[in-house]
Structure formats: structure tokens, C-alpha cells
Amino acid sequence: MGRKIEELTPEAQVKCREFLDRCAKAGIPVMLTSTLRTAQEQLALWLQGRADLTAVNRERAAAGLAPISQAENRKVTWTKNSRHLRGTAWDFAVMKDGKPTWDLKVNINRNDKNDYIEVGLIAESMGLRSGKSFPNPDYPHVELKEEL
């Protein structure tokens, strides 16, 4: 799985850079955790929480991903057809003390707003789609809106 902005489509690169800048200006440090994915990587992630640990780790190894523990074998994606496959989505983590935190209540900028919600609002204010608004919320996910 890539983490480089350059792996995104040109339009997504522009939006992602602006997104990172706006987060920084809001006092919320974030890092990219995933940009472009292969179909094999997406399948391995999709299997998590849906298949037994042996099958999941076999698919993760085939995709070049590190093995996970039984505790980590939980659903992390709800689709096999992610926009990560097209380079129009990215995942991020809020940084606390120089390390990613997945605590949805984190408030680095101390403004009484949960940073993952605030970052989602930043994305939406830019015309992006935030995973916070998905039926199964995926707070650290942002993607370009696609025209119908």
C-alpha cells in the first residue's frame, strides 16, 4: 500500500495537499496512511473480519502486507471496489506526540471538538467526501466526490 501523494491522480494530489495544509492550519497534525492500493491489497483488507486468521494472513502475505493478530482481524473496509484502487482516496491518521492515534476523541488543538470529526468537516468544506458520513463510518478516510 502506498502512502505517497504522488500515487494519487493529479486532481486528488491537488486536493490532498490542500487538505493536509488546511488540517495543519487548524492545528491538527495528520499523516497519510494509505493512498493507492492494488486489488490484491484491497482484497486482503476486505477479508479481515470476514475470514479466519490463517486465510487473512495468507492473502496479506500474497499482497505484500505484514501478518496481523487475531485481535486485529476485524473489518477495516466495507468494499472490494475502493476508490483507493483508482487513486482518488486517501486514509490519514491524526498525530499525537509524533505517533498516529486512532482515538476518535482525540483533541490535539484543544478546541473541544473531536479531531477526526473536525478533519472530516475540513474535507467536506473542500467538496470532498469524508468517511465520517458513510453508513459504516470510516473516520480516517477521504475521497474525491464522483460525478453521477
C-alpha beads as a LAMMPS data file, in Angstrom:
LAMMPS data file: protein, C-alpha beads

148 atoms
147 bonds

1 atom types
1 bond types

-500.0 500.0 xlo xhi
-500.0 500.0 ylo yhi
-500.0 500.0 zlo zhi

Masses

1 110.0

Atoms # bond

1 1 1 0.000 0.000 0.000
2 1 1 1.278 3.349 -0.944
3 1 1 1.411 6.416 1.247
4 1 1 2.705 8.899 -1.296
5 1 1 0.621 11.783 -2.581
6 1 1 2.249 11.249 -5.985
7 1 1 0.419 7.903 -6.298
8 1 1 -2.919 9.708 -6.387
9 1 1 -4.485 11.071 -9.571
10 1 1 -3.419 14.641 -10.433
11 1 1 -6.737 16.072 -9.187
12 1 1 -6.537 14.069 -5.958
13 1 1 -2.934 15.207 -5.420
14 1 1 -4.014 18.860 -5.510
15 1 1 -6.927 18.225 -3.139
16 1 1 -4.837 16.081 -0.784
17 1 1 -2.126 18.734 -0.478
18 1 1 -4.772 21.376 0.250
19 1 1 -6.413 19.024 2.767
20 1 1 -3.097 18.495 4.610
21 1 1 -2.464 22.262 4.599
22 1 1 -5.924 23.037 5.997
23 1 1 -5.509 20.416 8.729
24 1 1 -2.156 21.940 9.701
25 1 1 -3.692 25.440 9.776
26 1 1 -6.423 24.084 12.084
27 1 1 -3.703 22.818 14.431
28 1 1 -4.370 19.150 13.702
29 1 1 -1.273 17.237 12.595
30 1 1 -2.139 14.367 10.260
31 1 1 -0.146 11.858 8.234
32 1 1 -1.174 9.823 5.218
33 1 1 -1.516 6.114 5.960
34 1 1 -2.803 4.859 2.605
35 1 1 -3.151 6.227 -0.907
36 1 1 -3.077 3.879 -3.893
37 1 1 -3.840 0.176 -3.322
38 1 1 -3.619 -2.847 -5.568
39 1 1 -6.640 -5.111 -5.998
40 1 1 -4.774 -7.794 -4.036
41 1 1 -4.153 -5.411 -1.128
42 1 1 -7.805 -4.350 -1.132
43 1 1 -8.953 -7.981 -1.113
44 1 1 -6.655 -8.760 1.822
45 1 1 -8.104 -5.825 3.766
46 1 1 -11.664 -6.781 2.808
47 1 1 -11.140 -10.324 4.110
48 1 1 -10.279 -9.024 7.580
49 1 1 -13.144 -9.780 9.925
50 1 1 -14.775 -11.957 7.259
51 1 1 -12.342 -14.881 7.058
52 1 1 -10.315 -16.858 9.574
53 1 1 -6.910 -15.502 10.570
54 1 1 -4.964 -18.092 8.550
55 1 1 -6.766 -17.160 5.325
56 1 1 -6.441 -13.448 6.046
57 1 1 -2.705 -13.684 6.699
58 1 1 -2.191 -15.872 3.618
59 1 1 -3.852 -13.182 1.472
60 1 1 -1.969 -10.411 3.286
61 1 1 1.339 -12.184 2.581
62 1 1 0.423 -12.578 -1.101
63 1 1 -0.316 -8.841 -1.192
64 1 1 2.983 -7.990 0.497
65 1 1 1.338 -6.931 3.760
66 1 1 2.522 -7.867 7.243
67 1 1 0.595 -10.502 9.172
68 1 1 -1.936 -9.439 11.781
69 1 1 -3.020 -10.903 15.117
70 1 1 -6.396 -12.400 15.964
71 1 1 -7.303 -9.172 17.783
72 1 1 -6.565 -7.190 14.598
73 1 1 -8.702 -9.480 12.428
74 1 1 -11.669 -7.137 12.296
75 1 1 -13.408 -5.347 9.439
76 1 1 -11.408 -2.401 8.143
77 1 1 -13.161 -1.875 4.801
78 1 1 -16.664 -2.416 3.510
79 1 1 -15.933 -2.690 -0.198
80 1 1 -13.771 -4.583 -2.653
81 1 1 -14.127 -1.679 -5.088
82 1 1 -12.459 1.070 -3.077
83 1 1 -11.571 4.419 -4.594
84 1 1 -8.058 3.689 -3.314
85 1 1 -7.799 1.375 -6.354
86 1 1 -8.259 4.383 -8.650
87 1 1 -6.015 6.773 -6.729
88 1 1 -8.902 9.037 -5.733
89 1 1 -8.941 8.307 -1.985
90 1 1 -6.568 8.507 0.933
91 1 1 -6.545 7.479 4.568
92 1 1 -4.926 9.515 7.299
93 1 1 -4.145 9.394 10.990
94 1 1 -4.204 12.221 13.491
95 1 1 -0.781 12.505 15.099
96 1 1 -0.331 12.779 18.856
97 1 1 3.143 13.124 20.342
98 1 1 4.606 12.251 16.936
99 1 1 2.670 8.990 16.615
100 1 1 -0.617 8.108 14.927
101 1 1 -3.587 7.825 17.250
102 1 1 -6.859 6.129 16.368
103 1 1 -8.651 7.562 19.410
104 1 1 -11.747 9.154 17.903
105 1 1 -11.989 11.512 20.893
106 1 1 -8.512 12.989 20.390
107 1 1 -8.423 16.798 20.533
108 1 1 -4.888 17.922 19.712
109 1 1 -5.824 21.552 19.033
110 1 1 -7.828 21.727 22.282
111 1 1 -10.930 23.357 20.831
112 1 1 -13.454 20.964 22.386
113 1 1 -14.059 19.221 19.027
114 1 1 -13.003 15.663 18.217
115 1 1 -10.207 15.988 15.676
116 1 1 -11.372 13.120 13.452
117 1 1 -14.788 14.799 13.157
118 1 1 -13.153 18.198 12.618
119 1 1 -10.866 16.826 9.898
120 1 1 -13.900 15.266 8.196
121 1 1 -15.597 18.662 8.244
122 1 1 -12.478 20.227 6.722
123 1 1 -12.620 17.649 3.907
124 1 1 -16.315 18.267 3.316
125 1 1 -15.775 22.049 3.235
126 1 1 -13.399 21.401 0.310
127 1 1 -16.016 19.451 -1.638
128 1 1 -14.511 16.090 -0.682
129 1 1 -16.355 13.085 0.697
130 1 1 -15.458 12.223 4.284
131 1 1 -15.694 8.671 5.585
132 1 1 -17.262 10.099 8.735
133 1 1 -20.526 10.345 6.786
134 1 1 -20.551 6.743 5.490
135 1 1 -23.276 4.339 6.702
136 1 1 -20.404 2.470 8.411
137 1 1 -18.282 5.484 9.410
138 1 1 -14.645 5.360 8.322
139 1 1 -13.374 8.479 10.063
140 1 1 -9.789 8.422 8.733
141 1 1 -10.890 8.230 5.064
142 1 1 -11.277 10.980 2.449
143 1 1 -12.118 10.688 -1.248
144 1 1 -12.979 12.778 -4.265
145 1 1 -16.676 13.042 -4.976
146 1 1 -17.546 11.348 -8.239
147 1 1 -19.993 12.851 -10.671
148 1 1 -23.082 10.742 -11.302

Bonds

1 1 1 2
2 1 2 3
3 1 3 4
4 1 4 5
5 1 5 6
6 1 6 7
7 1 7 8
8 1 8 9
9 1 9 10
10 1 10 11
11 1 11 12
12 1 12 13
13 1 13 14
14 1 14 15
15 1 15 16
16 1 16 17
17 1 17 18
18 1 18 19
19 1 19 20
20 1 20 21
21 1 21 22
22 1 22 23
23 1 23 24
24 1 24 25
25 1 25 26
26 1 26 27
27 1 27 28
28 1 28 29
29 1 29 30
30 1 30 31
31 1 31 32
32 1 32 33
33 1 33 34
34 1 34 35
35 1 35 36
36 1 36 37
37 1 37 38
38 1 38 39
39 1 39 40
40 1 40 41
41 1 41 42
42 1 42 43
43 1 43 44
44 1 44 45
45 1 45 46
46 1 46 47
47 1 47 48
48 1 48 49
49 1 49 50
50 1 50 51
51 1 51 52
52 1 52 53
53 1 53 54
54 1 54 55
55 1 55 56
56 1 56 57
57 1 57 58
58 1 58 59
59 1 59 60
60 1 60 61
61 1 61 62
62 1 62 63
63 1 63 64
64 1 64 65
65 1 65 66
66 1 66 67
67 1 67 68
68 1 68 69
69 1 69 70
70 1 70 71
71 1 71 72
72 1 72 73
73 1 73 74
74 1 74 75
75 1 75 76
76 1 76 77
77 1 77 78
78 1 78 79
79 1 79 80
80 1 80 81
81 1 81 82
82 1 82 83
83 1 83 84
84 1 84 85
85 1 85 86
86 1 86 87
87 1 87 88
88 1 88 89
89 1 89 90
90 1 90 91
91 1 91 92
92 1 92 93
93 1 93 94
94 1 94 95
95 1 95 96
96 1 96 97
97 1 97 98
98 1 98 99
99 1 99 100
100 1 100 101
101 1 101 102
102 1 102 103
103 1 103 104
104 1 104 105
105 1 105 106
106 1 106 107
107 1 107 108
108 1 108 109
109 1 109 110
110 1 110 111
111 1 111 112
112 1 112 113
113 1 113 114
114 1 114 115
115 1 115 116
116 1 116 117
117 1 117 118
118 1 118 119
119 1 119 120
120 1 120 121
121 1 121 122
122 1 122 123
123 1 123 124
124 1 124 125
125 1 125 126
126 1 126 127
127 1 127 128
128 1 128 129
129 1 129 130
130 1 130 131
131 1 131 132
132 1 132 133
133 1 133 134
134 1 134 135
135 1 135 136
136 1 136 137
137 1 137 138
138 1 138 139
139 1 139 140
140 1 140 141
141 1 141 142
142 1 142 143
143 1 143 144
144 1 144 145
145 1 145 146
146 1 146 147
147 1 147 148
